[in-house]
Amino acid sequence: MAFNLLGIKIEITFLFVAFISFVISLNAPSNVIMTIISSMLHEIGHLTIMLILKNKPEKIRFELTGINIIRNQDKKISSKKEVLIALGGPLMNLFIVTICCIILSTYDNDSILIFSGINLILMIFNLLPIKKLDGGLALYHSLSKKFDLNFTYLILKVTSIIFILIIFVWGIYIFIVSRYNISLIIIAIFLVISLFGDNEY
């Protein structure tokens, strides 16, 4: 399904609809649903900053892996704006955490507390200076203003390796303690794959 909204082409793939329908039909735990919502709001944060900076994307695709915002690669913007766009997602999560804390100060609710926690974790994780994460993207554009690309990629790769190792070790610890949870180990593996891919952002 495809349509235009504010001059942006919106595409919703069958796999995305099938996944959402599957989650709903399973009566999935509220944590799963809140994580999906938080991830979508995270991407909306990026989109909001893009629109504020008048860097409207060409297309937004709702895919199995999430929301994919496709930008016009021929339209170059400043490194400062790139950093702001990269931080848009985490800023949205921070905004949600702040709102949740305000509500929790007067109204005690476990669901709001969990929703706040999910957004906090999503914000912190995406701010890690790892390639393909928002923090890595912000670091890349910050460094590229002052250093040549080879040195920028070197610094980004070093910081990525350090933080991926931390995630991997932490993942092993959680697996040993829980005896079943390998989610962080899987995340670390995917981050390693992305790290040794192409050098383009």
Stockholm file with secondary structure:
# STOCKHOLM 1.0

chainA/1-201         MAFNLLGIKIEITFLFVAFISFVISLNAPSNVIMTIISSMLHEIGHLTIMLILKNKPEKIRFELTGINIIRNQDKKISSKKEVLIALGGPLMNLFIVTICCIILSTYDNDSILIFSGINLILMIFNLLPIKKLDGGLALYHSLSKKFDLNFTYLILKVTSIIFILIIFVWGIYIFIVSRYNISLIIIAIFLVISLFGDNEY
#=GR chainA/1-201 SS CEEEETTEEEEECHHHHHHHHHHHHTTCCHHHHHHHHHHHHHHHHHHHHHHHTTCCCSEEEEETTEEEEECCTTSCCCHHHHHHHHHHHHHHHHHHHHHHHHHHTTCCCHHHHHHHHHHHHHHHHHTSSCTTSHHHHHHHHHHHTTSCHHHHHHHHHHHHHHHHHHHHHHHHHHHHHHSSCCHHHHHHHHHHHHHTSCSCC
#=GC SS_cons         CEEEETTEEEEECHHHHHHHHHHHHTTCCHHHHHHHHHHHHHHHHHHHHHHHTTCCCSEEEEETTEEEEECCTTSCCCHHHHHHHHHHHHHHHHHHHHHHHHHHTTCCCHHHHHHHHHHHHHHHHHTSSCTTSHHHHHHHHHHHTTSCHHHHHHHHHHHHHHHHHHHHHHHHHHHHHHSSCCHHHHHHHHHHHHHTSCSCC
//
